[in-house]
């Protein structure tokens, strides 16, 4: 499980320090981050967190 913190600008709204939790493998996370970048997200960091 990973916590992703990022900024996003979709062309209408700019948001900073957004956070989401991602459940999946490292490779799935990498694919997810690429999609996020295509949707205007930047300054992306992902840290592993303990699962429940």
FENQUIHU-V300539 format. One record per residue. RES is the residue in three letters. NEAR is the number of other ideal C-beta (glycine too) atoms within 10 Angstrom. D_LAST is the distance of its C-alpha to the last C-alpha in Angstrom with 2 decimals. Layout:
res/near/d_last
RES/NEAR/D_LAST
RES/NEAR/D_LAST
//
This chain:
res/near/d_last
UNK/12/9.37
UNK/19/12.08
UNK/13/13.30
UNK/18/16.89
UNK/14/19.52
UNK/20/22.96
UNK/14/26.30
UNK/17/27.90
UNK/13/31.50
UNK/10/32.24
UNK/6/35.95
UNK/6/35.98
UNK/8/33.23
UNK/10/31.80
UNK/12/28.40
UNK/10/26.88
UNK/8/23.55
UNK/14/21.54
UNK/8/17.81
UNK/12/15.49
UNK/10/12.19
UNK/15/12.99
UNK/9/11.25
UNK/12/13.78
UNK/9/15.89
UNK/9/17.97
UNK/8/20.99
UNK/12/19.47
UNK/17/18.48
UNK/11/22.09
UNK/11/23.51
UNK/17/21.50
UNK/18/22.80
UNK/9/26.31
UNK/9/26.15
UNK/19/25.03
UNK/13/28.03
UNK/8/30.36
UNK/9/29.38
UNK/16/30.40
UNK/18/27.28
UNK/10/27.98
UNK/11/26.88
UNK/15/23.59
UNK/10/21.13
UNK/18/17.81
UNK/8/15.55
UNK/10/12.72
UNK/11/9.50
UNK/5/6.64
UNK/7/3.76
UNK/4/0.00
//
